[in-house]
């Protein structure tokens, strides 16, 4: 399942550089996560790096983008193939 950033975001800028898939970007008011690029760091790390560095704990799982570990791994492989 992809992650998303809630309106509790304080725009501290720490999550964006941690994302290995470049899924996080500046939105109009807060940072946003592209669910098409978010793999919860599957393929890169054991845990989502954005959640690890977020000082306000505002990056939960997105219930509207439910994906299994297998689906996240497949998405990771597609993203890596597109970058090659």
Secondary structure in CASP SS format (residue, H / E / C, confidence):
PFRMAT SS
TARGET T0000
AUTHOR 0000-0000-0000
METHOD secondary structure of the structure
MODEL  1
X C 1.00
X C 1.00
X E 1.00
X C 1.00
X C 1.00
X C 1.00
X C 1.00
X C 1.00
X C 1.00
X C 1.00
X C 1.00
X C 1.00
X C 1.00
X C 1.00
X C 1.00
X H 1.00
X H 1.00
X H 1.00
X C 1.00
X C 1.00
X C 1.00
X C 1.00
X C 1.00
X E 1.00
X E 1.00
X E 1.00
X C 1.00
X C 1.00
X C 1.00
X C 1.00
X E 1.00
X E 1.00
X E 1.00
X C 1.00
X C 1.00
X C 1.00
X C 1.00
X C 1.00
X C 1.00
X C 1.00
X C 1.00
X C 1.00
X C 1.00
X C 1.00
X C 1.00
X C 1.00
X C 1.00
X C 1.00
X H 1.00
X H 1.00
X H 1.00
X H 1.00
X H 1.00
X C 1.00
X C 1.00
X C 1.00
X C 1.00
X C 1.00
X C 1.00
X C 1.00
X E 1.00
X C 1.00
X C 1.00
X C 1.00
X C 1.00
X C 1.00
X C 1.00
X C 1.00
X H 1.00
X H 1.00
X H 1.00
X H 1.00
X H 1.00
X H 1.00
X H 1.00
X H 1.00
X H 1.00
X H 1.00
X H 1.00
X H 1.00
X H 1.00
X H 1.00
X H 1.00
X C 1.00
END
